[in-house]
Amino acid sequence: MLNTQPRIAIIGLGYVGLPLAVEFAKKYKVLGFDINAERISELNSGFDHTLEIGGEELKHVLTKDCTSPVGLYCTNNIEEIRQCTIYIVTVPTPVDKNNRPDLTPLIKASVTVGQVLKRGDIVIYESTVYPGVTEDECVPVLAKISGLEFNVDFFAGYSPERINPGDKKHTVANILKITSGSTPEIAEIIDQLYNSIIVAGTHKASSIKVAEAAKIIENAQRDINIAFVNELAMIFNRLGINTTDVLNAASTKWNFLNFKPGLVGGHCIGVDPYYLAQKAQEAGYYPEIILAGRRVNDGMGAYVADQLIKQMVQQKTQITEAKVLILGFTFKENCPDVRNTKVIDIINRLKEYNVHVTVHDPWANVAHAKHEYGIICENGESKTRKYDGIILAVAHDEFKDIKLAELSKKNTVVYDIKSVLPNAMVSSRL
């Protein structure tokens, strides 16, 4: 198939799909498909609001001709992707309000692909899922909608995304890629396809389920490790010991895993463990460590807010109507992504104390913050007030040199979640 220069469709042009599409477009003909017409218009103008792809890089690969032999053509017209031979699905896999896996975006994407699927086509999924989703949930949809027979008329693969939003070092081409296919021959074709653009190389898994499981445990492992140090932070706080000092000392051992305490949000680490837990329970096993880690991390926002209020009380601050500044709203530093940010948990908890909360974030997508959470980032007036409490929630580079004295009253409590501020400026750390 690679000898016939495949035409690739990327389904979903978000944080995962767009960088992948751009990388493939340097060598192949790529049609980027997204149901959001505004997103397509934005990309065709050469701008990416996620800031994952710079304007010059995007414009370099963009083409206005869907029939050109190489380059990226962005569209929301399903008929235009019918010409493709390989479809790569990169849509989100969130959880619902009860933390149960929500496969709706994945199923809808499968319906879309099924409408244009032809004999000989390959569908590759990159969305993070529990083992079995590709073959047990997605493939039947493809077969039903297309009327084609799996592994006879069309084929499937799974190659999990490993994108780290905001990371300009570990980009698509520089992260080793896991690949898999529904037959040995298809697995080899998919592996060759990715290997043709991934500088870091590929690892061909023995089956689709193995590839799915490998991805899901990557994030579950990280979640558990962060939960461990979050629990340590709560213990050391009671003992009057500086957690950062403890971790610095312990990290002098060569095999110590130097994780830091903090909020765990985003579209991966804060979500994926629930997918694994769901599948485990369906198999008759109730996971203890995975869900315990989730409980600890999900409770950190409320814990931080409570600790701030406690210290403000000790400073004899009148809590009702007190003013608190939150520095940072995104789920991680130097990134505009506010999806599943746990800073909202701090805000909601503080509001229970009738505290006035102001959010300042120079990176956050303001429109998304307001639409998804009702949060207004006051990046102008927020700098002109003085506050009773300040929480550094996200370690944006802009905050490392912030002049807190200009924002503080005599007894202002400064709580540094990320341990990036000088000791002299901070009342307490996580």
Number of C-alpha atoms within 10 A of each C-alpha: 13 11 5 6 13 18 21 24 28 29 26 23 24 18 22 23 23 25 19 23 30 25 20 25 26 16 16 20 25 34 29 28 26 22 16 12 13 11 20 21 14 13 22 19 13 18 19 20 15 17 15 22 19 13 14 10 13 23 18 14 21 21 20 12 12 18 15 13 15 21 25 33 27 28 23 20 12 14 10 18 27 17 17 20 21 23 27 25 25 26 26 21 19 25 18 10 8 6 14 14 22 16 19 14 16 23 18 14 21 26 19 18 24 22 17 20 28 18 14 14 17 24 27 23 27 23 24 28 29 25 21 15 18 25 17 10 14 22 21 18 20 27 19 13 17 20 14 18 15 16 13 9 16 21 22 27 28 29 28 23 19 21 18 16 22 19 12 11 10 14 18 23 20 14 18 17 21 23 30 29 27 23 16 12 10 18 23 14 19 26 23 17 17 19 18 15 20 19 14 12 17 20 14 18 19 15 17 26 21 16 24 27 17 17 22 23 17 15 19 26 15 17 25 21 17 24 27 18 19 24 16 17 23 16 13 15 16 9 9 8 12 14 22 16 10 13 19 11 10 14 14 10 10 7 8 10 11 14 15 20 25 23 28 27 21 18 20 23 21 24 26 25 27 23 22 22 22 17 19 15 11 10 9 8 11 14 14 9 12 19 18 14 22 21 12 18 26 18 16 24 22 19 18 26 22 16 16 24 21 14 18 20 13 11 14 10 17 12 19 12 13 18 19 25 25 22 24 24 31 29 26 26 21 21 20 24 25 24 19 19 20 26 27 19 19 23 23 15 17 23 15 10 15 13 21 17 21 21 19 21 24 20 20 22 18 18 13 16 21 12 10 11 14 10 18 16 24 14 15 9 10 18 14 8 13 19 23 24 27 25 24 24 28 25 20 21 11 12 17 12 10 11 11 18 11 12 18 18 14 10 15 23 26 25 25 25 20 20 20 17 20 10 11 6 14 19 16 18 24 24
